Structure formats: C-alpha cells, structure tokens
Amino acid sequence: MVSIGRIANSTGRLLFDPVFTEKATEAIKLSRKTHGWKNFHKQVYDGFSIAEKESLRQNPNLWKGMKNSLTTFPGAVKGAWSNAQGFGKFKAIGKEFWKRMPLIGGIVMVGFELPNILSAFQDKGLVGGITEVAKSGSRLIGSMAGFAIGQALIPIPVVGGLIGGVIGEWLIGKIVGKSHTEKKQEMQEALAQSNNAEQQALALQQMLAQQNNPYAQFAQNPYGNYNIPQATMTPQQIMQLQQMLYRGGGLNNPMEQDFMAMTSGINRLNYMV
C-alpha cells in the first residue's frame, strides 16, 4: 500500500512544484498522440508517475525547490528580457512566468482556502476543521491535476490549463461536497429569506384585517376622512353674537321672535302673567 507520507509528498509536488505540472503535461500529451483516447485514465496515471519521478530528480527537497523557483524569478525575467529581441522579449518573459505559474497558482488557491478552513475550525471545532482541510486539499488537487490535463489536451498557453483547472475542481467538489463557507452563506441567505417572508405574511394579515373591519381605519384615525373646519370665534364672541340676535329689532324676549308663540297668544299670556 502507498504510504501516507508519499501521498502527502506527491500532493505537495502537484500543488507547488512547476516541474511536476510541466512533465505531467508533456507525458500526457505525448501518450495521447501515440495511443489516442484508449485507456486515457491509465495514460493520465502514467503521466503523473513520470512527473513525480522527474520532480524528485530535479528537486529532491520540495520546499527548497519552491524557494529557489520564487527567488530566481526576478533574475530569470531580467535575463529573458536582455537576451531576447523585439517582441521576443515578451514571449521570453511569458515563458519564465509560465514555468512558475503552477507554483503561483497553488499558493494563491491555498490563500483563498485558508479563511474557509479557519472558519470551519471556529464554528465546528477540531474535527470539523480537519474535515474541511481534507475537502479543501481535495479541491486543490483536483484543480491542479485538471490544470495539467487541460494543458495537455488544449495546447493553448494558459487557456487549456485554466479550463482544466476549473473542471477538475468542479468534479472534486461534486464528490466532497460544498465548502463550509458555501454552506454557511446558504444558511444565512435562507434565514434572510425566511425573515422577509414572515414580514410579508404579517403585513398581508394586517391588510386583510383592515379590509374585513370597516371601522379599523376610522379607529386608527377618526378624523382621517373628515375635513372639520377650525373655530374662528371664541366662546365669549359667540355669546355676544347670540345676545345681539335676540335683541335685534327691539325684541328683548326670544319668545317674541317665535312665530308659533305669537300666533297662539302665548306671548300675551306671558305678558298677563
């Protein structure tokens, strides 16, 4: 059986050693031209085996090889620019960058996965965090393996590798499931939608209650549907006006202004009394 140490070493070389990706791409490309699509899965396995051996030969110490690849990059770019002519300068620089692209891509992807892993440790504890490490590592492996295979099948610099990397990560993601961050975000969105639906249901219930009760709106605002004019005279002014009306025409008794009282003779009875 393959030891855990070898699996970890092979995984690290796949993620961070540009030699591994380069040799795997070359071996798979050559094998496919020779054998076509026959037993393609075996061609891929053989290609990665060849890449691992070449990676071990050129970089016996993986971390030292990573450091060397990164530290020599500025000098390699400067030398490529000086030794090339015209537009060949850009091609030479692109070649140096391409050699280290798997390493840079692996570092960037690990950086993106770190917040997800830390969040899993914080929310689910040690077991949940370790589980998320395994899932994130599987997605990274799928992405880098897809990068090498895609570059072998689609011989367009960068394009083939990117397409293969996206497909590889997607396939592994279907196997290991969604990340902790994705699940957490989905739960938050579901909770927000639930709260919104509850608020809408409450508003609808209140609206229906008002429609079924014709006095509900009047009870909330009894003056809302009426335009009641404001008083323009004080009570004292109204009293004075009443007295002036009663005394108008020399009539001192309000009964003297009553037509029925005048015709019935009540006024005369009052005088007699």
Secondary structure, 3 states (H helix, E strand, C coil): CCCHHHHHHHHHHHHHCHHHHHHHHHHHHHHHHHHCCCCHHHHHHHHHHHHHHHHHHHCCCHHHHHHHHHHCHHHHHHHHHHHCCCCHHHHHHHHHHHHHHHHHHHHHHHHHHHHHHHHHHHHHHHHHHHHHHHHHHHHHHHHHHHHHHHHHHCCCCCHHHHHHHHHHHHHHHHHHCCCHHHHHHHHHHHHHHHHHHHHHHHHHHHHHHHHHCCCHHHHHCCCCCCCCCCCCCCHHHHHHHHHHHHCHHHCCCHHHHCHHHHHHCHHHHHHHC
